[in-house]
Amino acid sequence: MRAKRCDNNGIAPLKTNGCLYSDSQSKADILNHQFSSFFTRENTTDIPVLPGASYPSMSDIVVEPYGVEKLLSKVKPSKASGPDAILCRVLKETAHEIAPIIADHRQHGSADLL
């Protein structure tokens, strides 16, 4: 019976600066202040510039149909579909047919197909 009992008392009153607070807003503010005190706020107005050459730009990524087909053929059909709402089973079963289309679409810099 004890395991079935569920008490929901919330957060006990909190004390800060010598005062005890029991209202939800004050407790939320106290906990938020405590949480944020663990993070450092850095001064980003004076970031130094390092001497030397800057890094070169990355070359274009080439997406080959074979790679796309290989990835699609390994999709688990029992998994849930992604944000595109395409069933994983459909992606896996049509991997050979749709891989060239996806690869070509990626080559032209447009990512809205997937």
N, C-alpha and C positions, 0 to 999 in steps of 0.2 A: 504494500500500500504506500509506503514512503516513497518508493521510486516513482509512483504515479502522480504524487503530489507535486504541484508546480507553483511556486510562489514567484510573483513578478513584482518585486518592490522597487525596481529601478535603481538609480544611483543614490547612494546615501548622501546626506548633506556634506558639503565640502567647505573647508576652512581655508581662507586666504587673508593675509594681512590682519590676522587676529579676529576676523569676522566669520561667522558661520552662515552659509548660504544654502537654502533648500529649494529655491524656485528653479525651474528648468532652464531659463535663459542664463541666469548667473552660473549655474553648474556647467552649462555648455561653454560659456566664455572662459571659465577657469580651466576646463579641460583643454580647450583650444589653445589658450596661452601656454599651458604646460607642454602640449604637443609641439607647438611651433618653437618653443625655446630650445629644442634639440637641434635645430637647423641653423646654419650660419648664413647670415645675410652679407654677401660680398659686395664690395664697392665695384660696380661695373663701369663707372664713369672714366676711369683711368687705366685701361687695359694696355699693357705694354706691347709694342710691336717687336717681334723677334727679328734679329738681323739674319741675313742670309737669303737664299733663294726660296721662293714659295714653292709649294708642291704643284706638280704639273696636273693638268686635267686628266681625268680618267677617260680611257678610250671607250667607244661605244660597246655595249654588250650585244653579242650576237646570239640570237635565239634560233636554234635549228629545229626543224620539224621533228627530227628523230628524238631530240631531248624532250620536247613537249609530249610526244606520243609515249615515250617511256614513263614519264611522270603520270600521265593520265591513265595508263594501263595498270599502274600500281595503286590507284585510288580504291579504297575499300567501299564496295557498293552498299554496305549496311550503314554507313555513316550518314549523318544529316547533311543536307545540302547547305551550301554557303549562302552569302548575301545575294548571289545571283539567282537563287532558287532553282538551279539546275540540279537534278538528281544525280548523285554520284554514280549510280548504275548507268545512267545515260552517258556520262563523261567517259566512263570506262569502256562501255560497249562501242562507242563511236570514236575512240581515241585515234584510230588510223585515219578516219575521214576528216576529223576536225583539227588535227595537229598542224597541217600546213597552213590552215586559215589563221589559227591562233599565232603561229610563229611569224607569218607574214604581217599580221596586224601589229605585233610587238615590234617588228623591225622598223615600222614606219612611225614609231613613237606614240602610238595611241594605246592607252591602257584601259579604255572603257569597255572593251569586249568582255574581259573577265572581271 
